[in-house]
Amino acid sequence: MATNNSIKRPATTLRCGNIKATIWQDVSKKGLFFATTFSRPFKDQSGAWRNGTSFGLSDLEALMNVAFEAKEWMTAHALKR
């Protein structure tokens, strides 16, 4: 059973339109690093919110913008270590 201490929280979340970049901090043998996931929130047929990981033509510009913002954020925070 997961406890509150074991729940991993994002380092930050960036948004551009309907597209979200979630940046995670993790540790490997080489030290701390960042990774990002991209998602597109949508409502399913029952009206519940879900996060999709496929992007249509109309999503791509926002995806490119939020990917660039994520790169800038990760670069800036990597330099601080």
Order of alpha helices (4+ residues) and beta strands (2+ residues): beta-beta-beta-beta-alpha
